[in-house]
Each structure stands twice: as C-alpha cells, then as structure tokens.
C-alpha cells in the first residue's frame, strides 16, 4: 500500500503540533478564512503582511506541486494576487497552469550550483519528489520501502536570483521553499544583498522524522531575518528591516 506524505506526517504526530490540514482560522480581513497550507502557514504569512502594512504582494513558490492542496500561496492567488510557481513535475505543471492561469509556471527545479540540469527522482508518492539522491534514499529508508523511486530523469535547473530578477524585477514579497532535502542549500543560494523578500517560509523538518534543521534559522539570522512564526514543518522568517 502506498503511503502519502500526509499520512506519514500524521503518523509521525507532526500535525498535532501545528494547524490541521485545511485548518479553519481567522485572518485580518476575512474571519473563517480557510488555510490551504500544510499547517496554516499561509494564514500566518497573511497576518504578518497585514501587520507590516503590505496591501499588494507577489510570491515565488519553489516546489509548488499541487495548485491548491498543501500549498502556501493559493490563499494569495484566491485574494487576486499573482506570482511564479516553480515545479519540476511536468504533470503537476499542467495542473498548475490550468487551475492558476494568472501565475507563471516554470517546469524546472532551482539549482544550487552552476549546473543547468540534474537528476530528478520521482517517488511513488510524487509529493516526496526530489533532486537529492540522498533525500530519495532517506525517504525509502524511513518509510521502510512504502515510498520508493519510480523514475529518474533529467530536468532543467534555474538560478533563484535570475528567476527573481527576470520575473519580478527584484525580490517578490513572499518566497515559499519546499524542495525535499535542499532547503538549507536554497536559502543560502539567495543573494540577499540584491534580493530581500519581506517574508520567507521554508521547510525545516527533516523528512520522515520529528527533527528540524537548526542551521536554517541560524543562517537566516546572519542574513538579517528573524523568525516570526511557523509550524511543526515550516519556519517563517521576516526581514528585520521591515520590523524596525
């Protein structure tokens, strides 16, 4: 029997520490707004943007996957905003373009080196897909083979700073990073001297465990970002300059 990521996280007790999937919570303007994120992260980001006075916004969603379910940016699309979705799974990209036509969808991954393509590991549950061989092997091991590598193929890689420069002309308001096994590498790949998103949400949970990656928070602090919310799975960082 295949094990979905949602089922695995529930089994690990992850959701008990955050919002449930599809949580009902209150945002600043629409009481009862439904969260589409994994643990209510979109509502936290929405609150933060309202608190610092942001009325218009853009977003960069790295590892967007599904256009609605467990998605950190659909709430903002529903509010009328638009952004860029980066997703290496061609099937999911077709779905993203169909459901979210205002957004720009890029069928690619985000690179962390000068390489312009890399091996992409498609797992039996595609929500665990990854560019990291080590991550793919880790998932197989921690799920006792319930999730396995179905296919390996070459996919193009894009530079995160070039994506921001070409598609936003600067930094987007909000960046969401969900790239299995590469989260720390991706936050380090951003040139913060040129591109400073106001809010960044990044997965800090080590997949298949209850452990987190403390080095992400340490690095973000060194770049002038402070943690201002999150969940069992993700941490949300805000540029300290907008809190001054």
C-alpha positions in Angstrom: 0.0 0.0 0.0 1.3 3.5 -0.9 1.9 5.9 1.9 1.1 9.5 1.2 3.1 12.3 2.8 0.1 13.5 4.6 -0.5 10.1 6.1 3.2 9.8 7.1 3.2 13.2 8.8 0.0 12.3 10.7 1.6 9.0 11.7 4.7 10.8 13.0 2.5 13.2 15.0 3.6 16.2 13.0 0.2 17.8 12.6 -0.6 17.6 16.3 1.9 20.4 16.9 0.5 22.8 14.3 -2.7 23.6 12.4 -4.5 20.6 10.9 -4.6 20.2 7.2 -7.3 22.5 5.8 -7.5 24.4 9.1 -10.1 27.0 9.7 -8.7 30.1 11.2 -9.1 33.8 11.2 -7.2 36.3 9.0 -7.2 40.0 9.4 -9.9 40.7 6.9 -12.0 37.5 6.4 -13.0 35.7 9.6 -13.3 32.0 8.9 -10.8 32.0 6.1 -9.7 28.5 5.1 -6.0 27.7 5.1 -4.7 25.7 2.1 -1.2 25.3 3.5 0.0 22.2 5.4 -0.2 23.6 8.8 -1.8 27.1 8.4 1.4 28.8 7.3 -0.4 30.9 4.7 -2.6 32.5 7.4 0.4 33.3 9.4 2.1 35.0 6.4 -1.1 36.8 5.6 -1.2 38.1 9.2 2.4 39.2 9.1 2.0 41.1 5.8 -1.1 42.8 7.2 0.8 43.7 10.4 3.6 45.4 8.5 1.2 47.2 6.2 1.6 45.3 2.9 -1.6 45.6 0.8 -0.2 44.4 -2.6 2.1 41.4 -2.9 3.8 38.9 -5.2 5.1 35.4 -4.4 7.6 32.9 -5.6 6.6 29.3 -4.8 9.5 26.9 -5.1 8.2 23.3 -5.2 4.6 24.4 -5.7 3.4 20.9 -6.6 -0.4 21.0 -6.3 -2.1 24.3 -7.1 -4.4 24.2 -4.1 -3.7 21.3 -1.6 -0.9 21.8 0.9 0.1 24.9 -1.0 1.5 28.0 0.7 0.5 30.5 -2.0 -3.0 29.6 -3.2 -4.6 31.7 -0.5 -2.9 34.8 -2.0 -3.9 33.7 -5.6 -7.5 33.5 -4.3 -7.2 37.0 -3.0 -6.3 38.2 -6.5 -2.5 38.3 -6.4 -0.1 36.5 -8.7 3.4 35.2 -8.8 5.7 32.5 -10.1 5.4 28.8 -9.4 8.5 26.6 -9.9 7.7 22.9 -10.2 9.8 20.1 -11.9 7.0 17.6 -12.2 5.5 18.1 -15.8 2.2 16.6 -14.9 1.7 18.9 -11.9 2.8 21.9 -14.0 -0.1 21.2 -16.4 -2.4 21.2 -13.5 -0.9 24.4 -12.0 -1.3 26.2 -15.4 -4.9 25.1 -15.7 -6.0 26.0 -12.1 -3.9 29.1 -11.7 -3.6 30.8 -15.2 -2.7 34.2 -13.7 0.5 32.7 -12.3 3.6 32.0 -14.3 4.5 28.3 -14.0 8.1 27.2 -14.7 8.7 23.5 -15.3 12.1 23.2 -13.7 13.9 23.0 -10.4 16.1 25.6 -8.6 19.8 24.9 -8.9 22.3 25.3 -6.1 25.4 25.0 -8.3 26.3 26.2 -11.8 24.8 23.0 -13.3 21.8 23.7 -15.6 20.2 20.2 -15.3 20.1 17.5 -12.7 18.7 14.1 -11.9 15.1 14.3 -10.6 13.8 11.4 -8.5 10.1 10.8 -9.0 8.8 8.9 -6.0 5.8 6.6 -5.7 4.1 9.4 -3.9 5.0 12.4 -6.0 4.8 14.9 -3.1 8.1 13.4 -2.0 9.9 14.1 -5.4 13.4 15.4 -5.0 16.6 16.4 -6.8 18.6 15.0 -3.9 19.7 11.3 -4.3 20.4 11.3 -0.5 16.9 12.5 0.2 15.3 9.9 -2.0 17.3 7.2 -0.3 16.4 8.6 3.1 12.7 8.6 2.3 12.8 5.0 1.1 14.6 4.0 4.3 12.5 5.9 6.8 9.2 4.6 5.2 10.6 1.0 5.1 10.1 1.0 1.3 6.5 2.1 1.4 7.7 5.0 -0.7 10.2 4.2 -3.4 11.8 5.7 -6.5 9.6 5.1 -9.5 11.6 7.0 -12.1 14.7 9.1 -12.5 15.0 11.7 -15.2 17.0 14.8 -16.2 15.3 18.2 -15.5 16.4 21.8 -16.1 17.6 23.9 -13.2 17.1 27.7 -12.8 19.1 30.1 -10.7 16.9 31.6 -8.0 18.3 35.1 -8.3 17.8 35.1 -12.0 14.2 34.0 -11.6 13.6 36.9 -9.2 15.4 39.4 -11.4 13.7 38.3 -14.7 10.2 37.7 -13.4 9.8 40.3 -10.6 12.5 42.9 -11.4 13.6 42.5 -7.8 12.5 40.4 -4.8 9.0 39.1 -4.5 7.1 39.9 -1.4 6.9 36.3 -0.2 9.0 33.2 -1.0 7.9 29.7 -0.1 10.6 26.9 -0.3 9.6 23.3 -0.3 12.4 21.3 -2.1 12.9 18.0 -0.4 16.4 17.7 1.0 17.6 21.0 -0.4 16.0 23.6 1.8 19.2 24.8 3.5 21.1 25.0 0.2 18.3 27.0 -1.4 18.1 29.7 1.3 21.9 30.0 1.0 21.6 30.4 -2.8 19.7 33.7 -2.5 21.8 36.9 -2.9 20.3 38.8 0.0 22.4 41.9 -0.9 20.2 42.2 -4.1 17.0 40.3 -3.3 15.3 40.6 0.1 11.8 39.1 0.2 9.9 40.5 3.1 8.8 37.0 4.2 10.3 33.6 3.6 8.7 30.3 4.5 11.0 27.3 4.4 10.6 23.7 5.5 12.9 22.9 8.4 11.6 19.5 9.3 13.8 16.6 8.4 11.5 14.4 6.3 10.3 11.2 7.9 11.4 12.4 11.4 10.5 14.8 14.2 13.8 16.6 13.9 14.5 20.0 12.5 17.4 21.8 10.8 18.5 24.5 13.3 21.2 25.7 10.8 18.5 27.3 8.7 17.4 29.7 11.4 21.0 30.4 12.3 21.8 31.3 8.7 18.7 33.4 8.2 19.6 35.3 11.3 23.0 36.0 9.9 21.3 37.5 6.8 19.1 39.9 8.8 15.9 37.8 9.1 14.1 37.0 12.3 11.7 34.0 12.9 8.2 35.2 13.4 6.0 32.1 13.3 5.7 28.7 11.7 4.6 25.2 12.5 6.0 21.8 13.2 7.0 21.6 9.5 8.0 25.1 8.4 9.6 28.2 9.8 8.6 31.7 8.7 11.2 34.5 8.6 10.7 38.2 8.2 13.3 40.8 7.1 14.2 42.6 10.3 14.3 45.9 8.4 10.6 46.0 8.0 10.0 45.4 11.7 12.2 48.3 12.8 
